[in-house]
Amino acid sequence: MTLNHLVPRLAVAARKQDDRETKLKPFRNWRVHVDHGVLNVMPFLAKGLSDRDRVILRCDATALAEVVRKGVYTAVDVLTAFIKAAVAAQDTTNCLTEICFEDALERARELDEHMEKTGNVVGPLHGVPVSIKDHIKVKGLDTSTGYTAWAYNTVAEEDALVVKILRDAGAIIYVKTQNPQTLLSLETNNNVFGRTCNPFNRSLTAGGSSGGEGALIACGGSPLGVGTDIGGSVRVPAAHCGLYGLKGSVARLPHSGLLGSYDGLDAIIGCVGPMATSARDLALFCSVMLEAEPWLREPPLLEMPWKENVARGHGLPERLSIAILYDDGVVRPHPPILQALDMYKQALENAGHEVIKWDPLDHQKGWDLIVKLYLLDGGAEYHETIQAGGEWEVPQSKWILDHARGRRPYTPHEILRLNVEREAFRANALAHWNATKHRTATGRPVDAILCPVAPTLAPPHDSTSWWGYTSHWNLLDLPAVVFPVGQYSAPMWVPADLSPPRNAMEDFITRQWSPNTYDHAPISLQLVGRRLNEERLLAILGVIENVMPPADSVPFSRRFSHGTNGHYKATDG
Amino acid sequence: MTLNHLVPRLAVAARKQDDRETKLKPFRNWRVHVDHGVLNVMPFLAKGLSDRDRVILRCDATALAEVVRKGVYTAVDVLTAFIKAAVAAQDTTNCLTEICFEDALERARELDEHMEKTGNVVGPLHGVPVSIKDHIKVKGLDTSTGYTAWAYNTVAEEDALVVKILRDAGAIIYVKTQNPQTLLSLETNNNVFGRTCNPFNRSLTAGGSSGGEGALIACGGSPLGVGTDIGGSVRVPAAHCGLYGLKGSVARLPHSGLLGSYDGLDAIIGCVGPMATSARDLALFCSVMLEAEPWLREPPLLEMPWKENVARGHGLPERLSIAILYDDGVVRPHPPILQALDMYKQALENAGHEVIKWDPLDHQKGWDLIVKLYLLDGGAEYHETIQAGGEWEVPQSKWILDHARGRRPYTPHEILRLNVEREAFRANALAHWNATKHRTATGRPVDAILCPVAPTLAPPHDSTSWWGYTSHWNLLDLPAVVFPVGQYSAPMWVPADLSPPRNAMEDFITRQWSPNTYDHAPISLQLVGRRLNEERLLAILGVIENVMPPADSVPFSRRFSHGTNGHYKATDG
């Protein structure tokens, strides 16, 4: 055990962790030990990797599917490389929960035999390893979801729909990843497996709630992961770990077969979303999901096939109008984020695109509303599950539950009033977006909003406290994609002036800024599109990344820029 | 006043009715008086009509748009004819609420001037009169919605989105129509304006809750009406009045700007839907709505343009597989309805289509669930509004409210459990539909379900008691269209054997059967399609109506068969 100091030792937790340890034992040759004092573990992860492994790990999922299809590498070669990296990721960041490497290797051998026999792949993800967030059901594996009460009581009898479709497409499910207690957290910590660290700087959070995916993929331990997002849970870990992550519109991607508290909540609905090392992998994931016609298997899903040509830019105007949201009016982002937005503004304008400022629409009011929708019963269901497991609230659970602590459950009448408020908020925002046509040179409303993902880079553990840059788009049900734009380096930082805080929340976050705290943290941005226009959003991201590819001088970004600069276009490998 | 015996005389009701009377006065030359003892008023409605009026009133909305566009008739000609018929409809069935004939005539004159000046129409509904159900906001008019408490307190400051789009397309709004107290009723009766009768037989209900539309359109007083449906409220009055009516999938058609109880309810959501005298008019309505891109004005709406070519049959297999639902397992329909289903089975098979039996999926359980979703608070909001107006529950309000009388409001936890149950019900039904592929010769799941609209033809007032044939499809969010197939004639009826009742509800409805009760009542059927496939549903209806057009020998159906047999195909006029 390498990370005992991060892990509570409840009896059931000890058993879960021992079980995980047992599953890792056969792969002990690939284990990595890094001193606790070392914050950035990225340089240490290559131990035990062959040259072939290194080549494989530099591929995104799109490229992996291609090299396996072309017979350059076998599915076993590919999976082996990712298992090695996953073991190293676990040893350094504590990102894994359930492990099924043996079954996965067996499946890889089957896929290789199938290729050899028939000359054909079984589907577009033939031989691509895919990791799954813990609360998404994988047949035969536990779904403890960060609750001690659920550990060993939630072995899945069947796969979630997203997992089924992945398997049918040839993907190999080999590992499940950490999520926090309650899932309603933008960090990743629970009393079953403990805390997940950011591999770029272990004093910082990997983000959450899909933080296990964030750390694992950043370490090279997975090319493509499946997360979920109801307030930022795909986007924040993607941002904090320097990855691409997509939260689509509600009901576009399969969402059945998940465990979590508040099943049946209509008032605010989460989304399954992909996390990856390239934008084109996000599109690949969506395309695989929608080609399976999931609306014939999950009633709420919309019969809206993936428009590949739109995702590739068909119909996009040559000159884009992009709105930039610098400051949501509640918490001004930390200086590196503002600097990144300015860089993109310049690059977009230099390339002939139009940039206007986005006037934020009351993010505080939006937050006050969404947190009520999250906690209609005052948090009772969370409290009950935590108590049932004989555990305690981890700090980020406490932080969110404090928003409703002691409040009685809402009545049906109160719930309906909140829904009415939500609809009015959405209608207002839609009109606001439409009205940008009066401010653009093109006379069109803006094509997308470029904005921060959070007011900070990955913050120190247990300190995340403003969701308004991500939860706002859940409240509005707008698709949003996160992409890496650089890496913060403390020694190279030129101090900037900070504005005086406007409120207690901003005061807290302003005080969080210190040039040294965030050393090596990824810098990421978010692009927000029109509802149900996921394809167009990715096409716009492609344009933006063409205008300014992630800097090659930034170490971590090499993984995202092998030939395609990570943005979405046809593979040229 | 012609219908005093049907109308309560609360002070506010008296004032509303007097106001309506005042608005009708300038049109007194066209008023119709029919003895109370006369049940079928249809033969008496032509009084005061010119030959031109008669030609105009035989047109459906599609044809009206065409004759106005071509200059055959002016918008004023058209509107005048419909106002005459609307006055007669009011005098005989009590179907109107708010009247704005003068403003409408002014608008018609404007439209005619516009045509004269520019040679162009303002939109696809240029000069087509459209009637609006009372609870849908029309700027400047009251929205009393069947509640005395709301009378004079709900003058709309702006149009509902559906009304805005209609006006932009050139439609003329000239009248609002009756809906029942609570809106949650399949009949139409309230303490503001009283009861609406079925023009084919005034001892029978016109259906509800869009019963004002049903009676008005059946009388020739409107070519196209806008209703709403959360349990059958478009389809039941369409059926009972021999009309076409469409309840689409949730979020396909504009639904904002409506007044009603339980605003903000997510658990079960209603739909705006058109009522008309031809299937092609339903398609015209949808096409006008979706060409306006309403998703840019109402956030919940889906960006799903109207696929005109699909509605016209593009992509439809030559041989259809249709499932017929004869009996929902709770209440066997009355003999004329079973006979109609058998006729369609024969005709479909004779035309080379496949027909299989639809095994019903627990309509009782579905009803027990949906009625809980309607009444999450035990009905408190209805009770409060009724009490606030100093009025009483009309019998059908009492009937529905009895389902939850005295029950405490559900907690958030209970609401979520109901939602989970709803989703499981939907998933089960989707799998059930998919599984029909094992029973069809084509190997495809069935294309649509043909079924009753209700277990009875339009029943005597205050006796509607089984919603399971319509509310079932609201619970599943499947699109459903109602179409007329004939007219019941008591003297021509050959008695049929009735099965022994299986439960108290069926016992009640079996006892309701008596050949003489339903004389002249329309016979209608319902066709149910796949979610969000409104276009395909109408295309299938077109095939079915080609196989068996409404009998020309049936008096009322003449209105639906002028050249196109009412089904949806390109105009050939």
Contacts between the chains, C-beta under 8 A, distances in Angstrom:
chain1	res1	chain2	res2	distance
A	256	B	427	7.4
A	262	B	416	6.3
A	263	B	416	6.6
A	263	B	420	5.5
A	264	B	415	7.6
A	264	B	416	3.6
A	264	B	417	6.4
A	264	B	418	7.4
A	264	B	419	3.6
A	264	B	420	3.9
A	264	B	423	7.1
A	265	B	416	5.9
A	265	B	419	7.3
A	266	B	266	3.8
A	266	B	267	6.2
A	266	B	419	5.7
A	267	B	266	6.2
A	295	B	531	7.4
A	295	B	532	8.0
A	296	B	430	7.0
A	296	B	434	6.2
A	297	B	430	7.1
A	297	B	431	7.9
A	298	B	427	7.0
A	298	B	430	7.9
A	299	B	423	6.8
A	299	B	426	3.8
A	299	B	427	5.7
A	299	B	429	7.7
A	299	B	430	5.2
A	299	B	476	7.6
A	299	B	477	7.3
A	299	B	531	7.2
A	300	B	423	7.2
A	300	B	426	7.7
A	302	B	302	6.4
A	302	B	304	7.9
A	302	B	532	6.7
A	303	B	530	7.8
A	303	B	531	7.1
A	303	B	532	5.1
A	303	B	533	7.2
A	304	B	302	7.8
A	304	B	304	7.2
A	376	B	412	4.0
A	377	B	411	6.9
A	377	B	412	4.1
A	377	B	413	5.8
A	380	B	413	7.1
A	381	B	413	6.7
A	409	B	411	5.4
A	409	B	412	4.9
A	409	B	413	7.4
A	410	B	412	6.0
A	411	B	377	6.9
A	411	B	409	5.4
A	412	B	376	4.0
A	412	B	377	4.1
A	412	B	409	4.9
A	412	B	410	6.0
A	412	B	415	6.8
A	413	B	377	5.8
A	413	B	380	7.1
A	413	B	381	6.7
A	413	B	409	7.4
A	415	B	264	7.6
A	415	B	412	6.8
A	415	B	415	7.2
A	416	B	262	6.3
A	416	B	263	6.6
A	416	B	264	3.6
A	416	B	265	5.9
A	417	B	264	6.3
A	418	B	264	7.4
A	419	B	264	3.6
A	419	B	265	7.3
A	419	B	266	5.7
A	420	B	263	5.5
A	420	B	264	3.9
A	423	B	264	7.1
A	423	B	299	6.8
A	423	B	300	7.3
A	426	B	299	3.8
A	426	B	300	7.7
A	427	B	256	7.4
A	427	B	298	7.0
A	427	B	299	5.7
A	429	B	299	7.7
A	430	B	296	7.0
A	430	B	297	7.1
A	430	B	298	7.9
A	430	B	299	5.2
A	431	B	297	7.9
A	434	B	296	6.2
A	476	B	299	7.7
A	477	B	299	7.3
A	530	B	303	7.8
A	531	B	295	7.4
A	531	B	299	7.2
A	531	B	303	7.0
A	532	B	295	8.0
A	532	B	302	6.7
A	532	B	303	5.1
A	533	B	303	7.2
